[in-house]
Amino acid sequence: MTELYDGPVIDPHHHLWGLSLQRHPWLQKARASGEEMVFGSLAPILRDYGIDDYRADAARQNVIATVHVEAGWSVAYPLEESRWLDGLDRSSGVAHRYIARVPLDGPDAMCLLEAEAANPNVVGIRDILSWHPDAAKSFASRPNRMDDPAWRAGLAHATRLGLVFDLMLYPWQMSEALELVRAFPETLFVLNHGGSPADRTEDGMALWRRGLRALGSEPNLRLKISDLVAYDNKWTLESLRPVIEHCLDCFGPARAMFASDFPVAGLHASFDEVYQVFRTVASQLSYDEQRALFFASANDTYRLGIADPAEIRSGCHV
């Protein structure tokens, strides 16, 4: 098949924030100091980013529903992000469901997990594990959290509550993640950002390819192909193509999904550019495989219950 997918899209990874709320320490710090992170300068996204902003960015891509992923809301104000989202006008399908933030090794983790799980809009949890010895590139406060018995107890409780776990890490943590995924076969994990291939050296990319191949063999792990432009600032279609193709080779379309990671990906590409790359690379696949990547995998993984408009029109219900 060589046609670009033109069906409905679910975006399973993006963020919203209001800087005036003063609840996002990483953005507040960048605004105050100008400090760069792994993606470079954050200056272009140091502004409020709400539903209308997202809809404007995604207007040409037929996005009918999205999953909002926690945006680094301060842990000093637990549960607030989900409640803030609950108060927004989500009738357009933006932030249809949420991935909430709970530090799984925190003293109140069990109670917070139960409170988040009681919200029907919360379908999963993310507690970022990406640790780097360079503090400017690190998202986690310390390494080796995946081996911590207290952290694992929190993950076990999230699983009992039926919550998906979004897994964000660096490639050099993939062997540790492989042990984790195998130790929790009842947990549905979703690896963020294609496994974050941040080290673009030959050795760094080889490590990423090996690690992703090993993780792809685990049936309880799915993959978001998202924000690859953050790790390839001089990206072209041809530089991103082999990365996406390796992701698909390791996981297959049924266990992978395309996602925007907006507005963060907007530091390096427009929404239309991101999805044009996805559509172009996926155009060699069958329609059902493309539908999985753009719609069905996310719909299934996060239990969204979104009907494909094309199936409704044709009278086919699945």
N, C-alpha and C positions, 0 to 999 in steps of 0.2 A: 504494500500500500504506500502511496506517495502523496496522500492528501492530508492537509492540515486539519486537525481536530477542530470541529466547530460546535460541539455539543456543550451542555451545561458544565460549569466548573465549580468545584468546592475548593476553597483555599484553606488548608488545614493548619496554617501557621502565619499569624501576623500579630501586630501589637497596636494598642491604642493607649494614649496617655494625655493627661492634662498637667503641664508643668506647674501651673498655678497651684495645684494641690500639694506640691512639695512632698511627694511620696516616692520619688524615683531617685535615690541617692547617686546612682551612676550618671544620670543625666544632669543632676544638679552640680555634681563635682566637675563634670566636663564644661558646663556653662561658666562656673566660677574660675576654673584654672586653665581652660583650653587644652587640658591633657588629652592625648590621643589614646585610642584603644587598638585592639588587634585590627579593626577595620580602618584605622586612620582617624582623621578628624571627624568629630560628631557634629560639628557646627551646623550643617544643613538640616539636622533633625532635632535641634534644640528649640523646639516649638511645640505647641499643642498639636496633637494628631488624633482627631476624632473620627467618628463614623463618616461624616461628610467628606473628610479629607481622603479616607480610604476609598470611598465610593468614586471620588473624582479620579484617583489614580487607577482604579480597576475598571473604569466605566466601559472600556472597549473589549473586555475579556469574558463577558457572559458569566461572571461570578454570581451564583445564586445563593450561596451560603458559605460561612467561614467558621473557623475555630480560632478563638482568641487565646494566645499563649501568654502566660504571665510575663510582665514587662519589667521585672526587677523592682516591683513595689516593695517598699521598706518592710522588713520583717518586724519592725517595731509596731506595725499596724496590721496585725493578722486579720484575715477575712475581708478587709476593706475593699480590695480590688474587685472581688467577685460581687460585692454589694454595689459598688460603683457601676460595674457593668450592668447589673440588674436594673439600675435606674435609667439606663440609656434607652433611646428608641431603637430597638433592634429589629423592627418590622421588615427591614430590607433584607434580612438574612445575615447581615454583618454581626459577628460575635453571637452566632446562633448557639454555640456552646463554648465552654471555657476549659483551659488547662490552668489550674490554680497553682500558686506557689505555697509549699509547706516545707520547711527544713526538716527532713525526716529524722534527724538526730536531735532535734530541739526538745526542750523539757515538756512542751505542750503539744508535741506532734500528734499524739493519738487523738486528743480532743479536737485539734484543728482539722485533722483528716475527717473525723466524723462530722464536723460542722460543714466542711466543704462538700462531703458526699451527700449530705442532706439537701443540698441545693440541686434541683433537677437540671440546672444548666451546666453544672460542673461534671465533666466526664473523665478528667485525668489530673495528674499532678506532675509538676516539673520542679526538681531540685537540682540546679546545675552543678555538674561535676567537673567541668573543664578547668583543670588546674595547669598552670604554667609557671616555671621558676621566675619568669619575668612578670612582675606584678601588673604591668600595663596590658599583658595578654591573658591574664588569669581571670576567670569568672568565679572560681571557687576559692574559699578561704584557706583550704588545706588539701593536700593530696590524700589518696588512699581512702577516701570516705566510703567507697563501695565495699570495703572489707570491714568496716566498723560495725560491730554487733548492734549497737544502738540504732545506727542508720538502717541496717537491714531489718530490724524489728519494725521500724516505721514503714519500710517498703512492704513488709508482710501484711501490716494492718491495712495499708492502702489497697493491696490486692484483695483482702477479705471484703473490703467495702466495694469492690467491683470497679476500681479506678485504674485507668491506663497510666503507665509511667512514661513520660517523655524523657529520653536519655540524651543529654548533651555532654560531649567529651571531646578530647583530642585523640588523634590516632595512636599516640604512644600509651594511651589508657585502654586500648581495645582488648588487649589480652586479659586485663583485669575485668573488663566489661563482659567478655566471653564467659568467664567463670561466674559472674553475677547472673547473667541470663540463664545459664544452665542450672544454677542453684535455685532459681525461681521459675520453674516451668509453668506455673499457673498464672504468672504475671504477663500481661501483654505490654511489651516495651516498644517504643517508637524512637528510633535513632534520628536525631535532628541533623539537618544541614549536610546530608550526605556523609556524615562522619567527620566533618570539619577538616578537610585537607589543607591545613594552614601552612605546612612546611612544603614549599614548592620545589625544593631541591630534589635531585634524582633519588637520593636515599629516602627523603621524607615522603615522596609520592609512592615509592615502593612499599614503605611501611604501611601507608594508608591502604594501598591495594590489597596487601596480604591480610591486614586486619579486617577489612570489609568483607573479603572473601570468607574468612572464618566465621564472622558474625552472620553472614548471609545464610549459613547452613542451619541456623537455629529457628525453628518454626514459630516461636513466640516473640519474634522480633520483626518489626516492620521499619521501613526507611522513608524519611522525608528527603526529597531532593529539593533543597532550598538554599538560597543565598550563597550559591557557589561563587558569585562575583565578589563576595567579601574576601575570598582567599585568592582571587585571581584578578587583581585590580586593573590589569591591562588585557582583560578578557576579550576574546573574539568567539564567534560561533565555533570555530575550529579548535580553539583551546578548551572550550567547555564540553564539546561533543564527547571526547574520550572519557571524561570524568563521568558524565551522565550515562554513557554506555556501560562503563564498568559497574556503576550502581545498579543498572538494570540487569546486567549479567549475573551479579551476585544475588539479587533479591527477586528479580522477575517483576513484571508489571502488577501482578496480583498482590504483592506485598510491598509495593512502593507507591509513592504519591508525590506529585509536584506541589510546591507551596511557595508563596511569595517572600515571606519574612519581611514584609513592608511594615514600617517605613525604613527599617535598617538597610535592606537591600537597595533602597533608593539612594544610598550614599554612592553607589557605583553603577546603577543602571535604572532606567525607568521601568515601571510595571509592564508596559507593553514590550520593552526589550527582553525582559526576563521571560515572559510567556511566549514571545516569538521564538526564542531559543528552545524552550520546551516543545513547542508545537513542531518546529522544524526537525529536531532530533527524533521525536516520537513518530513522525510522519511515515517512517518505514515500517511501523508496526500495524497490526490489524486494528480495525475499529474497536473491538472489544478490549484489546490491550490498551489502546489510547484512552478509552472510557475509564478503565481501571485507574490509570495514572492521574487523570484530571478530575475524576468524580467518585468512582465506586470504592476504591481502596480507603479513601478518607471517610466516606459515608459509612462503611462497614466498621472500620477501626474505632471510630468515635461514636458509633451507635446514633447517628444523626437522624436516621429515618426520613431522609429527603428523597422524594420520588423524582425520577428522571422525567422532566417534562415531555420528552419525546415518547416515552413509554405511555404516559397518560394520554397523549394525543392519539396514539395508535391503538389504545384500548388494551395494551399489554401491561399487566401488573405483576411485579415480582417481589 
